[in-house]
Amino acid sequence: MRQALAVVAATLALSVSLPCLASSQTDKMTDCNKQAAGKKGDERKAFMSQCLSSAPVAASAPMTQQQKMTDCNKQAAGKKGDDRKAFMSSCLSNKG
């Protein structure tokens, strides 16, 4: 009996948490697409891969300017010159 209750509880917990995970992944895809505006080809593919694989941003508290700068700097690794300037400008203005 206890095993049956454990299975039911686990199934219920999973069915409740999966929609939340899907929603956050959809939000992440939307955010990454906005940040990738203007990028094409291999640059866009690399950016999207990095953006989607990064840890999700906590929705409960907005990022501080320092956190934004740190996160954008990590994502801008490998970019130089005007590409980096444009990316950083876009990244810092789009994050909440």
C-alpha positions in Angstrom: 0.0 0.0 0.0 2.8 2.4 0.9 4.5 1.7 -2.4 1.3 2.5 -4.3 0.9 5.8 -2.5 4.6 6.7 -3.2 4.1 6.0 -6.9 0.9 8.1 -7.0 2.6 10.9 -5.1 5.6 10.9 -7.4 3.4 10.8 -10.5 1.4 13.8 -9.2 4.5 15.7 -8.4 6.0 15.1 -11.8 2.7 16.1 -13.6 2.6 19.3 -11.7 6.3 20.3 -12.3 6.5 19.4 -16.0 4.3 22.3 -17.2 6.5 24.7 -15.2 9.7 23.3 -16.8 8.2 23.6 -20.3 7.0 27.2 -19.6 10.5 28.2 -18.4 12.1 26.6 -21.4 9.7 28.4 -23.7 10.5 31.7 -21.9 14.2 31.0 -22.3 13.8 30.3 -26.0 11.9 33.6 -26.5 14.6 35.5 -24.6 17.4 33.9 -26.5 15.7 34.7 -29.8 15.4 38.3 -28.8 19.0 38.5 -27.9 20.0 36.8 -31.2 18.4 39.4 -33.4 20.7 40.4 -36.2 22.9 37.3 -35.9 23.0 34.9 -38.8 24.5 31.6 -39.8 27.2 30.0 -37.5 27.3 33.1 -35.2 23.5 32.7 -34.5 23.8 28.9 -34.0 26.7 29.3 -31.6 24.9 32.0 -29.7 21.6 30.1 -29.4 23.5 27.0 -28.3 25.3 28.9 -25.5 22.2 30.9 -24.5 19.9 27.9 -24.3 22.4 25.8 -22.4 23.1 28.5 -19.7 21.4 28.2 -16.4 18.0 29.8 -16.1 17.7 33.2 -14.5 15.6 33.3 -11.3 12.3 34.9 -12.1 11.6 36.0 -8.5 14.3 38.7 -8.2 15.5 41.0 -11.0 19.2 40.9 -11.8 21.4 43.7 -10.5 23.5 45.6 -12.9 26.6 43.8 -11.7 24.9 40.4 -12.3 23.8 41.5 -15.8 27.4 42.6 -16.6 28.8 39.3 -15.4 26.3 37.2 -17.3 26.7 39.2 -20.5 30.5 39.1 -20.3 30.3 35.3 -20.0 28.1 35.1 -23.1 30.3 37.5 -25.0 33.4 35.3 -24.7 35.2 35.1 -28.1 33.5 38.2 -29.5 35.7 41.2 -30.4 35.4 44.8 -31.6 32.0 46.0 -32.9 30.4 42.6 -32.6 31.2 42.5 -28.9 30.0 46.1 -28.4 26.7 45.5 -30.2 26.2 42.2 -28.3 26.9 43.8 -24.9 24.6 46.7 -25.6 21.8 44.4 -26.6 22.4 42.0 -23.7 22.5 44.6 -21.0 19.4 46.3 -22.3 17.3 43.1 -22.7 17.8 41.4 -19.4 15.4 42.1 -16.6 
